[in-house]
Amino acid sequence: MVDTATDSAILHAIMEAAVDAMIVSDQSGTILRANAAAARMFQFDTDEMVGQSVNMLMPQALARLHDGFMAHHVETGEKRIIGIGRDVEGQRKDGSIFPLHLSVGHSQVGGTRIFIGILHDLTNRKATEDALARSQRLDAIGALTGGIAHDFNNLLTVIVGNLELLEMRGADDRQLPLIKDALETAEMGADLTTRLMVFARQSNLKPVKSDLRELCSNTLALLKRTIGATYHIKTDFAEELDPVMVDPVQLQSALMNLALNARDAMGAGGELLVSVANVTIDDTYMAQETDIEPGDYVRLSVSDNGAGMNLEAQRRAFEPFFTTKAESGGTGLGLAMVYGFVRQSGGHVTLYSELGMGTSFGLYFPAVEHEPSRNWAEGDAKDRPAPPTGNGETILIVEDNARVRKLSLERIRDLGFETLEAETADQAYEMLQNGVQVDVVFSDLVMPGALNGYDLATKIVREFPAIKVLLTSGYASDVVTGALSHDVPFDILHKPYRQSELARRLQALLAGVSDG
């Protein structure tokens, strides 16, 4: 038979071994015992808790209700929480409130009614749920944004193309300035859609193996000359650093965005810290962050000692068009672009901020094995202006949007080509099977019907190898190729495009020069 002393020893061992907090109280709510986990959770010593009311561990609003709940149970026996458990809030010694799950049991010991509460801290779970919900919301916004930007690109393609045709066909001196202004405005619209596509992860990234220290150093050298003398930039670059696959131009743009945001947050002056280091994401880290796979990463951190961000600003920071700088002309696209670029690069973005303390962004890029990096700074031949194109060759335009198809026919005719048209890839393929002779097929990527642009291009390569193929899309190639998987890569001309770009691409195709 087990004696009382043994019972007490067993209970003590169980309570001290428990990972969750355990608190024993009488029916008045006075704490009789508390284990070490409870002391850690609420930041009290156990001696500070014993003899006090359990109300000390609750927010004021819940504490006011607790005594009534206890009295109601003692009088009626009704169980509102005993044996059921529910999510509530606790309050630590420092006054901070946190979520927890509480389950309560009760018993009679020597005629005295006691209650045992088991409490589990839900802080990490709630943070994970919030991060997942935020990620899902941004994904939904991104999908909508990408679709709108794609349709807008089609509209801009028609606008830019018609304006250029007017300009090329001999507009008079009064009309030329109007056409020029309209073209410049259309290009501003194209730039806006480009930034929206970056957020939607549908931009056309050109990743190369890069050293983040070099990219950051080059960007900061420019930034130091423009940010102002009252802002001090410090760097902390690890000596050993893995390379990453990133688009250097987008990386430098992201760093500039973060640095300029930090400058605005710091007001008249402050300190900006840019650090780069290798990090390993393990299971412990995964408990606090979501949407990031375990593995080796290179983290670029940008931290300031400015005003900080409130919880609402942090929650919405990466949403397009959300800005806290409306009065100073902020567009609300800077952080959205950073988020989209990093996510499209296979990485992850973290944000930590405290009001009055500053803000820190962490950009995590998957590390890659060491190999000689391609020099991305070297110019590419494809950036050179194209000479006039076309010598009577025939081009088949495949486009389901009637207005875009009509414009494409005019643009290509003005370049000196003969043209044919098809509304779908299925129709184009049937025309080729029936013996229609063409030199180039210029096709949209995403179309209705059994065949899409990639399907058509693949069939042409296999069945009509003498015919060249140029694809075009308002979507970006790296996104669409994921959904439309094919073994054969093709160059893609992105809408909206200039006439010179179209001419250069067609000339390169006919000359047998790869433009990818």
C-alpha positions, 0 to 999 in steps of 0.5 A: 500500500502506498503511503501519503508521503509516497503519493506526494513524492510521485505527484512532485516528480510528475509535476516537475517532469511535465513539459507543460505548466501545472498549477494546483489551486483550492476552490477559492482560486488560491495556488497551492502548488506550481511546477517549474514549467509554470514558473518559466511560462509566467516568469515568476518563481514558484515561491511567488506563485504559491499562496496567491490567487490564480487571477495573477496569471490572467489578463484583467478582463478574464480575472474579473470573470474567473471567480464567478466561474469558480463559484458557479461550478461549486454551486451547480456542478456545471462544467464549462471548462473542467474536463473539456479544455479551451484556448484562453490568454495568460499574463506573464510577470512583465504584463505581456499577454500570450495565448495558451490552452487550459484544461482543468481537472478537480478532485477531493483531498481530505474533504477539500476540493482542489483543481489542477490546471494544465496549461500549454503555451500556444505562442508558436502555434499561433505565430505559425497559423498567422504566418500561414494565413498571411502567406495564403492571403498574399498568394491570393492577392498575387494570383489576382494581381498577376491576372490583372497585370497580364490583361493590362499588358495586352491592352498596353501592347495594343496602345504602344503598337498603334502609337508606334505605327502612327509615329512611323507612318509620318505624323506631323509636327503637331502630332509627334509630341502628343504621340511621344507623351502617350508612349512615355505614359504607356511605358510608365504603365508597363513599368507598373505592371512589371512591378506588379508581376514581380509581386505576383511572382510572374516576373521574368527573372534572370538568375545567375550564381552570385556572391551576395557580398559583391552585389551588396557592396556595389549597391551600397557604394551607390547608396552611400552617395545618395542616402545622405550624410546623416545616415550611417551604413554599417556592414557585417559580411561573413568571410565564408559565404555560399553563392546563391542563384539570384537575378542581380538587378532585382537583388540590387533593386530589393536592397535599394528599396529596403534601404530607402524605406529604412531611411524614411523610417529613421527620419533625420538620421540613423544607422542602417546595418546590412549583414550577409551570412550563411544560415541553416534552417532546422526543425527548431526554426521551422517551429517559428517560421512557415513556408520555408524548407529546411536546408542551407540559406544565405541570409541578407538582413537589412536593419534600421533603428527607426520608428518601427512598425505597428502590428497592422503595418507588419501584417500588411507590409507586403501587400501591394499598394499598402503604404504608411507614406501616403503623404510623402507619395509612397506607392506601396509597391516597394515591399511587395516587389521585394517579397515577390522577387525573393519568393520567386527566387525560392527564398523567404522573407521575414519581418521583425519590428518594434515601435520605437526600436526599428525594423529588420528584414531578413531575405533568405536565398537557397545556397548553391554549390561553389562554381565559377560565377558568370559575370552578369555585369558584362553586356549582352549582344541582345541589348544592342539596337536592331537594324531594319528587319524583313525581306518578304518572309512569311510569318504566321501570327497565332493569337486568340485576342482579336485586338492584339492579333490585328495589331501584331499583323500590322506591326509585322507587315511594317517590318517587311514581312508577309503575314498569315493569322490563326486564332488558336494553336489548334488552327495554326497546327492544322494550317501547317499540316495542310501545307501552308508555307511559313518561315516563322510562327509568332504565337501567344503562349496561353490560349484556349483549345487542346494546344497551347503555345508551347505545345504548338512550338514543340510540334513545329520543332519535331514536325516542321524543323525548318520553321522558326518559332517565337513565343510571346506572353504577358506572363513570365516564362519561368512561371508559365514553364512550371505549369506548361512543362516541356523538354524543349526551351523557347525564347519568349518575348514579353508583352508589352514590347517595343517594335525594335525588340520585336524586330531584333528577335525576328532578325535573330531567329531568321539569322539562326542566332539564339536570343535566350 
